[in-house]
Amino acid sequence: MNAPSSNDAKPKVWHELRDRLVENRFGRETYGVLDGIIGGYMRDHGLMYAGAMAFFMLLSLIPLVVLFASLAGYLVSFLAEGDSQHNTQAFVGELVSYVRELIPYLSESFEKDLSRMVSVRGQLGVVSGMALLVAASQVFRAIEFAFARIFHGPGSRRATSKPRHAVLSKLVFGAFIFAVVGIFVASKWVLGDLLVLAQSHWPFLIRLGLNPETLTNIGSAGLFSGFLTVVGYTIILKIFALEHIHSRFCMVGGLMFWAGVQIVHRGFDIYLSDFAEMGALYGGLSALMTVVIWMFLMATTFLVSAQAVRVMHKRAVRNIYDFEESRAAS
């Protein structure tokens, strides 16, 4: 009878240490959360999916902003009198400020170049217009594939872990964009004209300091963009995840994503200023590589937050962690 090799003994020793650690409740909860989030990220090939998302974010960024600003400008012009081109250009500036909250390493000329592209969007042909729509949707397709890997359990909507058909995915993307544009335009109306109208009927709102100027200052402090990030993350999870996730877990995941982006931003700034020489490493491509690396870090934060949502949802619904599930299956 052959003696067990050292390679076979290592997993056995590790499993014994793990079993001792999880004997008490604190050890079980701590190990279950860390293994579910970090281990789940590695087991689900998080690095590969984060790299794919970073590439598609770079590909989809400008088409998404152009599409979003154009739809918002047309919607405002349809609901109220005004020039759609003027409204679209106004939305471009506002959207760029929100984009900079998530991607702060964009060049100074980004808004000017984007405004020029929006102004000539009418010259696009049918083929170019379709290419714009396809490019804008690709980042959500990448998210859909990542979520199909992460959220596939007994509560899944489908029997397989494959994402939706490509055509259905594009239809869902169109509905998602129209819904987000509607929410965005409605929020601007609520925080603008509707608030002024409410102040004329309820003067106590003025005494409370609720006015467009105050809300604009709050938005410039990053709170409004944080709110939009949490809401957007929740909507993405509800639409693109294969499992039915409770909204409270989606919102917690959105908060984790927003907080994680702030922390990673501070750390990446320190890395760029004190340790890295991007110009020496990448030469003329240093600005582009800075944006690409940041998008990869942001995609990693996005997927780690999704793993946290999955762990919380599984713990609340089935009272089980990943290691317990794998131990029962073995």
N, C-alpha and C positions, 0 to 999 in steps of 0.2 A: 504494500500500500504506500503510495507516494505521500511524502510529507508536504503540507501546504507551503507554497512559496511565500516570499516576503511581500510580493504584490497582493496576494490574496489575504495576508494577515493585516495589511494596512486598513482596508475598509472595515474589517471586523473590529479592530481596535477603535476606529472612529465611531462606529455604531454603538459600541459599548459606552464610550464617553458621552455620546449624545443621549443615550437612554438614561444614564445617570443624571445628566443635566436637566432633562425634562420630567424628572420624577415629581418635582414640586410645581405648583401653578405658575410661579414667576418665571421659572426656567422654561416651562412649556411655552408661555406666551412670548417671552423674549426671543427664544430660538425660532419659534414658529413664524414670527413677524420678520425677523432678519433673513431666515432661510427662504421665506416666501417672496420677499421683495428682491433681495440681492441674488439669492440662488435662482429664483424664478427668472430674473432678468438674464442670467447667464444660460440657464437651461433652454430658454426660449430664443436663444441667439439674438439677444438684445443689441449687441454691437453691430451685427450685420444689418438689422432693421433700422437702427439709428443712423447708420451710414447711408442707407437707401433713402430714409426720410430727409436727411440733410441735403442730399443731391436733389431730390424732388422739391424741397423747399426753395432751393436756389433756382430751379427751373420754373417753379410756379409763382414766385414772389411777385414779379412785375405783372404777369397776366392776371393774377388775382386782384391786385390793387387797381389795375385798369378796369377790369370787369366790375368790381365792387363800386368804384367811384362812378362809372358810367351808369350802372343800374340805379344807384342812389340819386344821381343828378336827374335822370329821366323821371324817376318816381316823384321827386319833389316838384319838377316842372309840370307833371301831370296833375298833381294834387293842388298846386297853387301856381299862379301865373308867374312866369319868369323864364329866363333864358337857360336852357339845359346845359349849354356849354359853360356858362358862368357858374351854375350850381355844381357841375362836375369838377371844375377847377378848384372851387372852394372845398369840396370834399377831399380832393387829392391832398391838399395841405394838411387837413385834419387827419386823414388816414396815415399819412407819412409820420406824423407825430406819434400816433399809436404804434406804428410799426417800429419806430426807433426805440420805444419802450422795450420791445422784445428783441430787436436786432440793433443795438446801439453803435455798431461798428460800420454802418453804411457811410458812404462818402458824402461830402457836403453837397455835391452836385446831384445827388440822387433825386431830390424833389424836382429840381429844374428839368432834368432829363425825363422824369416821369410825366411832368406836365406837358412837355413837348410831345411825348408819345400819345398822351390822351387827346391832345388837340388835333392830331392827324389820324385818329382811329377810324374816322369815316372813310379814309382812303383804302382801308383794308378790303381785300377781295373776300369772296366766299371761302376759299381755301385757307387764307390767312386767318379769317375769323374763326373757322372751325379749329385750326391749329391753336389759336389763343385759348379757346374753351377747353381743348384737350390738355394743354399744358397747365392751365389753371387747376384742373381737377386731379393732376397726378399725385400731388402730395397727400390728398385724401385717399387715393387708391393705395398708396404706401401705408397710410395709417390703417386702412381696412385690412390689409394683409397682416400687419403686426397685431391688430386686435383679434383677428381670426386665430392667431397662434396663442395669444394670451388668454382670451375669454372663450374657452371651450370646455364646458362642464355639463353637469346634468340639467342646468337651467338654460342651456343654449337654445336659440330659436331654430337651429338647423341641426340635422343629423351628422353633418360633416364639418370639419374645421376650415373648409374653403370659404373665401369671401363671396360676395354676390357676383353674379355675372357682370361682365364689363359694361354692357348696355344699361342694365338696371342700376349699376353703380353710378353711371353718368346721370341718370334721371334723379337718383337720390341726391347727388351733388348739386344738380340744378335746383331742386326743392330746398336744399340746405342754404344755398346762396341767396335765393329769393327770401327765405325766412329771416336770415341774418340781416339782409339789407332792410327789410321791413321793420325789424326790431330796432336797428340803428336809426333809421329815419324817424320812427315813432318816439324813440328816446330823445332825439334832438327837438322834436315838437313839444314833448312833455316838459323838457327842461327849458324851453324857450317861450313860445307863444302861450301855451296852456298855463304855465306858471305865472306869467304876467296877468292873464285873465283871472286866475285864481286869487292873485293878490288884490285885485280890485273888488272882489267879493268877500274875501277873508283877510282883513288887514293884519291879523295876528301873525300871518306868514312873514310879513315885513319885519315885525318885531323879533321874530325868531331868526332873522337873518337869511331866510330862504329866498334868494333872488338869483337871477342868471349870472351876475358877477361873482357871487360867492361860489356857486356851483362850478363856474369856469376855473376859479382858483383851486378848488378841490380837484378838478380834472387835471390841472397843470401839475399838481403835486403827485400824480401817478395813481391816485386812488380810483379814478374812473376807469383808467386802463386796466388796473388790477381787477375791478369788478367785471369788465368786459372779458378779461382772460378767464376768470372763474366761470362765468356764464357760458362762454364759448367752449371751454373744456367740457362742461357738463353736457351741452348739446351734442358735441362730437361723440362723447361716450354713449349717450342715449341712442344716437342714430347709427353709429358704426360698430358698436360692440355686439357680438353675437348673443351674449347673455342679457337677460333683463336685470339691469343694475339699479338698485335703489338710488333715488335722486340725492339723498343725503351723502351717500358714499361718493357719488360723482362730484358733488360740490367740495367735499373734503379733498378729493384728488385734485380738483382745480386750485384749491388753496395751496396744496403741497407743490403743485407745479409752479404757481406764481411765486411762492416763497423760495422754492428751489432755484428759479431763474435769477432772483435777486442775489442769492448767496453765491451762485456760480459766477454771476457777473462780477461781483467784488473779487472773487478769487482769480478770475481770468484777467481782470485789470492789473492785479498785483503781478501775475505771471508775465504779462506783456511789458510792464514797466520795469520790473526788477530782474527778471530771469531770461526772457526770450529776446532774441535779436531776429525778428521776422524778416527784416531787410537782408541780413546776412544769409538766412536760411533759404529764402524764396525769391530774393531779388525783386524784380518788377511785379511779381505775383503776390507780394506780401499782403497787400490790402485785400485781395480776393481770398487768399488762404486764411486770413484772420476771420473773415465772414464765414467761410466754410467750416472752420474749426468751431466757431461759436454756434453755428447751426447744428453741428454734430452734438455739442454739449447740451444744447437746448432740446434736441430730439431725445437724447439719453435721459434728461430730466423728465420729459414727457412720458417716456415708456416706464421709467422707474415709478412715477406717480400712478400710472395705469396698473402696475404690478401691486402697488399698495392698495388701490381700489379693489383689485381682485381678491387680495388676502382678506381685507375687511369684509367684503361681501361673502366670501366662503365661510369665514369665521362666524358671521352673524346668521347665515342661513343654514349651514350644515354643521357648525361647531367642529370643524376639522381643519387641520393645517396640511400643507403639502407633504411634509415628512411623514405624518401619520397616514396619509393616503397611500404613499409609496410603500411604507412599512406594512400596511395591511394587504397590499397587492402582492408583495413578495413572499 
